[in-house]
Amino acid sequence: MRYGYWLPVFGGWLRNVADENMQATWPYVKRLAQRSEEIGFDVTLIAELNLNDIKGVEAPSLDAWSTAAALAAVTERIELMVAVRPTFHLPALLAKQAANIDHISGCRLTLNVVSSWWADEARKYGVGFEQHDDRYARTAEWLDVLNGVWSQDHFSFSGKYYRVEDNVLEPKPLSQPRPTLYAGGESSAAKELIAEKCDAYLMHGDPPERVREKIADLRERRTRRDLPPLKFGVAGYAIVRETEREAQDELRRITDVQQSAAGYANYQQWLAGTQLEQRVSLEDYSVSNRGLRSGLVGTAEQVAERVAQFEAVGVDLLLLQFSPQHDEMERFAETVIRRRSAASALA
């Protein structure tokens, strides 16, 4: 199992807690990234939104791509998984930027390809916003151009959404055959796209038994195309405490929707702009990416056992959220990552 976490570019992850003692600033995220690779984390996911959908649109949020480039220069080991939305980036230009960061980082850049969902953000930043399946059709072409300019010289492409002529992109990425392409989604259009064009499938939080079904589905879609196996990641929000009661007390605190509702309108737009397999709850509103459904709440022993269950069904990567990030990240590394590493060494 590899352990990753969402970099808190929005100043936190809890919609009901206004101040999580996490700053949406370069000094804070730099400190987190440098410390995380020292204590056993393998990946940080840098989300891309120009507005803050957690704390409200007036709150600060960091730009994903300039943050990733800066982190590439001040970290040594951790994978930098940067979210990228095709509607906000021309593919050949993004491929050029990504190749450069890949060189700066020494083959540590990967991409999380996200089809946009937030109509208000697109309008405020002057970007076109398309219907769900049209966004995935655009993403398919976008990936074709990305792969073409990364792998070929004098690449040309003419499609419905993009056109490039005799492209030259040098230097090409160091990562071979290319930087890893992650993507998520629960619609049929999303799953078909991922099975055909990506390397790894990222899932919202769900219990291991539900995740097992999703993995089986994507494996079958991949096998039909006679392509190499996908990797699989799951989102989760972790609460580790000395007693189960303490963990449940913290769970109740963060899911108290009476505290703050600054991001609720944005959340409603996300629901309208996606096609989910399941209905959402107020707990899903309280913590993004259905993180609480993964069940990583309890004592260190309970959480470590849950991690083992995810590993058993085929999960390769946990993408975790914590609050406050620095302290809880340290606690998780000390009590769960090291516990599982020690158990593996004795096995």
C-alpha positions in Angstrom: 0.0 0.0 0.0 1.1 3.5 -0.8 0.0 6.5 1.3 -1.0 9.8 -0.2 -2.8 12.9 1.0 -4.5 15.9 -0.5 -2.4 19.0 -0.2 -4.7 21.6 1.6 -4.6 24.2 -1.2 -8.0 25.4 0.1 -7.0 25.8 3.7 -8.8 22.7 4.9 -11.3 20.0 4.0 -14.2 20.5 6.4 -17.2 22.5 5.2 -18.6 22.8 8.8 -15.4 24.0 10.5 -14.4 27.6 9.5 -10.8 27.6 10.9 -8.9 24.3 10.7 -5.5 25.8 11.7 -4.4 25.3 8.1 -3.3 28.1 5.8 -3.7 28.3 2.1 -0.2 29.6 1.8 3.1 28.6 0.1 5.0 28.4 3.4 2.4 26.0 4.9 2.1 23.6 1.9 5.9 23.6 1.5 6.4 22.6 5.1 3.8 19.9 4.8 5.3 18.4 1.6 8.8 18.3 3.0 7.7 16.8 6.2 5.4 14.2 4.6 8.1 12.6 2.6 10.2 12.3 5.8 7.6 10.4 7.7 6.5 7.8 5.1 4.0 9.4 2.7 4.4 8.6 -1.0 2.1 11.0 -2.9 0.5 14.4 -2.5 -2.5 15.3 -4.7 -2.6 19.0 -5.7 -6.2 19.8 -6.5 -6.9 22.4 -9.3 -9.7 24.9 -8.6 -9.4 28.6 -9.1 -12.2 29.2 -6.5 -12.4 27.7 -3.0 -15.3 25.2 -3.0 -14.7 24.2 0.6 -14.6 27.4 2.5 -16.6 29.5 0.0 -15.6 31.4 -3.1 -14.3 34.5 -1.2 -11.7 32.4 0.6 -8.2 31.9 -0.8 -7.0 28.9 -2.8 -3.6 28.1 -4.3 -2.9 27.6 -8.0 -2.1 23.9 -8.6 0.5 24.2 -11.4 2.7 26.9 -10.0 2.5 25.2 -6.6 3.6 21.9 -8.1 6.5 23.4 -9.9 7.7 25.0 -6.7 7.3 21.8 -4.7 9.2 19.9 -7.4 12.3 22.1 -6.6 12.1 21.7 -2.8 11.2 18.0 -2.3 13.2 14.9 -3.1 11.0 11.8 -3.0 7.3 12.4 -2.9 5.2 12.0 -6.1 3.4 15.2 -7.1 0.0 14.2 -8.5 -1.4 17.4 -10.1 -5.1 17.7 -11.0 -5.6 19.0 -14.5 -8.9 20.0 -16.1 -8.9 19.8 -19.9 -11.4 22.7 -20.3 -8.9 25.0 -18.6 -5.7 24.0 -20.5 -4.8 23.5 -24.2 -3.3 20.0 -24.3 0.0 20.7 -26.1 0.7 23.7 -23.9 -0.1 21.7 -20.8 2.1 18.8 -22.1 5.0 21.3 -22.3 4.5 22.5 -18.8 4.2 19.0 -17.4 7.3 17.8 -19.2 9.3 20.7 -17.7 8.1 19.9 -14.1 8.8 16.2 -14.7 12.4 17.2 -15.4 12.6 19.6 -12.4 11.2 16.8 -10.1 13.2 14.0 -11.5 10.3 11.9 -12.8 8.0 12.6 -9.9 5.1 14.4 -11.7 1.9 12.5 -12.4 -1.5 13.9 -13.6 -5.0 13.5 -12.2 -7.2 14.2 -15.2 -10.5 15.8 -14.0 -13.5 16.7 -16.2 -14.8 20.0 -14.9 -18.0 20.2 -12.9 -18.3 23.8 -11.6 -20.2 26.1 -13.9 -19.9 29.2 -11.8 -16.1 28.9 -11.7 -15.9 28.5 -15.5 -18.0 31.5 -16.1 -16.0 33.7 -13.6 -12.7 32.7 -15.3 -14.0 33.0 -18.9 -13.9 29.3 -19.7 -16.5 27.4 -21.6 -18.6 24.9 -19.7 -20.1 21.8 -21.5 -22.5 19.1 -20.6 -21.3 16.0 -18.8 -20.7 13.6 -21.7 -19.4 16.4 -24.0 -16.7 17.1 -21.3 -15.6 13.5 -21.5 -15.5 13.6 -25.3 -13.3 16.6 -25.1 -11.1 14.9 -22.5 -10.6 11.9 -24.8 -9.3 14.2 -27.6 -7.2 16.1 -25.0 -5.5 12.9 -23.9 -4.8 11.9 -27.5 -3.0 15.2 -28.1 -1.1 15.0 -24.8 0.2 11.5 -25.5 1.0 12.4 -29.1 3.1 15.4 -28.4 4.8 13.6 -25.5 5.8 10.6 -27.6 6.2 11.8 -31.2 8.1 14.5 -33.0 6.2 16.6 -35.6 2.8 15.4 -34.2 -0.4 16.6 -35.9 -4.0 16.1 -34.8 -7.3 17.3 -36.0 -10.5 16.7 -34.0 -13.7 18.2 -33.0 -12.2 20.1 -30.0 -8.4 20.4 -30.8 -6.1 20.9 -33.7 -2.3 20.9 -33.7 0.0 20.9 -36.7 3.6 19.6 -36.9 4.1 20.0 -33.1 7.6 19.8 -31.7 7.9 19.4 -27.9 11.4 19.2 -26.4 12.5 18.1 -24.0 10.1 15.3 -23.7 9.2 13.9 -20.2 11.9 11.9 -18.4 9.2 9.6 -17.1 8.7 6.6 -19.4 6.6 5.6 -21.2 4.9 8.8 -19.8 4.0 10.4 -16.5 1.2 8.3 -14.9 -2.3 9.4 -15.8 -4.9 9.0 -13.0 -8.6 9.8 -13.4 -11.8 9.2 -11.5 -15.5 9.2 -12.2 -18.6 7.0 -11.8 -20.5 7.5 -15.0 -20.3 5.1 -17.9 -18.5 7.7 -20.0 -15.9 8.2 -17.3 -15.2 4.5 -16.8 -14.9 3.8 -20.5 -12.5 6.7 -20.9 -10.3 5.6 -18.0 -10.2 2.0 -19.1 -9.1 3.0 -22.5 -6.7 5.9 -22.0 -5.4 6.1 -18.4 -3.1 4.2 -16.1 -4.9 4.4 -12.7 -8.5 4.7 -11.4 -9.1 7.0 -8.4 -12.3 6.4 -6.4 -14.3 8.4 -3.9 -14.5 7.0 -0.5 -16.5 3.8 0.0 -16.3 0.6 2.1 -13.9 -2.1 0.9 -16.7 -4.3 -0.3 -18.1 -1.6 -2.6 -14.5 -0.7 -3.8 -14.0 -4.4 -4.7 -17.0 -4.2 -7.1 -15.6 -1.1 -8.7 -12.2 -2.6 -9.2 -13.7 -5.7 -10.7 -15.7 -3.5 -13.2 -12.7 -1.5 -14.3 -10.5 -4.6 -14.6 -13.0 -6.2 -16.8 -13.2 -3.1 -19.0 -9.5 -3.0 -19.2 -9.1 -6.7 -20.1 -11.5 -6.2 -23.0 -9.0 -3.8 -24.5 -6.1 -6.1 -23.9 -4.2 -3.3 -22.0 -1.9 -3.6 -19.0 -3.6 -3.6 -15.5 -4.7 -0.4 -13.9 -3.7 0.8 -10.5 -6.4 1.7 -8.0 -6.6 4.5 -5.4 -9.3 5.4 -2.9 -10.0 8.7 -1.0 -10.5 8.7 2.7 -10.7 11.0 5.7 -8.8 9.7 8.6 -9.4 10.2 12.3 -7.1 8.2 14.6 -7.5 8.4 18.4 -6.4 6.5 21.5 -10.0 5.3 22.0 -13.0 4.7 19.7 -15.1 7.1 21.8 -12.6 9.9 21.2 -12.6 9.2 17.5 -16.4 9.3 17.4 -16.5 12.6 19.3 -14.3 14.1 16.7 -16.5 12.7 13.9 -19.5 14.3 15.5 -17.7 17.6 15.7 -16.8 17.8 12.1 -20.2 16.7 10.8 -22.1 19.3 12.7 -23.6 21.2 9.8 -24.9 24.0 12.0 -21.3 25.4 12.3 -20.8 26.8 8.8 -22.5 26.5 5.4 -20.2 28.7 3.2 -19.6 26.0 0.7 -23.1 24.5 0.4 -24.1 26.3 -2.8 -20.9 25.1 -4.5 -21.5 21.6 -3.3 -25.0 21.7 -4.8 -23.4 22.6 -8.2 -21.0 19.7 -7.9 -23.9 17.4 -7.4 -25.7 18.8 -10.4 -22.6 18.6 -12.6 -21.6 15.0 -11.9 -23.2 11.6 -12.3 -22.7 9.6 -9.1 -23.7 6.0 -8.5 -25.0 6.7 -5.0 -27.0 9.3 -3.2 -25.1 11.6 -0.9 -25.6 12.4 2.8 -24.8 15.3 5.1 -21.7 13.4 6.1 -20.7 13.5 2.4 -21.3 17.2 2.4 -19.2 17.7 5.6 -16.1 16.0 4.2 -15.2 16.2 0.5 -14.8 13.2 -1.8 -17.0 11.0 0.4 -14.0 10.5 2.6 -15.9 9.3 5.7 -17.4 6.4 3.8 -14.0 4.7 3.7 -14.3 4.1 7.5 -10.9 5.2 8.6 -12.1 6.4 12.0 -11.2 4.8 15.2 -8.1 3.5 17.1 -4.8 2.9 15.4 -5.6 -0.8 15.4 -9.0 -0.3 13.9 -7.7 2.0 11.1 -4.8 -0.2 10.3 -7.2 -3.2 9.9 -9.3 -1.1 7.6 -6.3 -0.2 5.5 -5.5 -4.0 5.3 -9.0 -4.6 4.0 -8.6 -2.1 1.2 -5.3 -3.6 0.3 -6.9 -7.1 0.2 -9.5 -6.0 -2.4 -6.8 -4.5 -4.7 -6.3 -0.9 -3.6 -2.7 0.3 -4.3 -3.0 3.9 -2.9 -4.9 5.7 -0.2 -5.4 9.4 -0.8 -6.1 10.8 2.7 -7.4 14.0 4.2 -6.6 15.2 7.7 -7.5 18.2 9.9 -5.5 19.9 11.1 -3.2 18.5 8.4 0.2 18.7 10.0 -0.6 17.2 13.4 -3.0 14.5 12.1 -0.5 13.5 9.4 2.1 13.0 12.0 -0.3 10.9 14.1 -1.3 8.7 11.2 2.3 8.1 10.2 3.4 7.2 13.7 0.4 5.0 14.6 -0.7 3.4 11.3 2.0 3.6 8.7 4.7 2.5 11.0 2.5 -0.1 12.6 1.8 -1.7 9.3 5.4 -1.5 8.1 6.5 -3.2 11.3 3.9 -6.0 10.9 5.0 -6.5 7.3 8.7 -6.8 8.4 7.8 -9.5 10.9 5.6 -11.4 8.5 
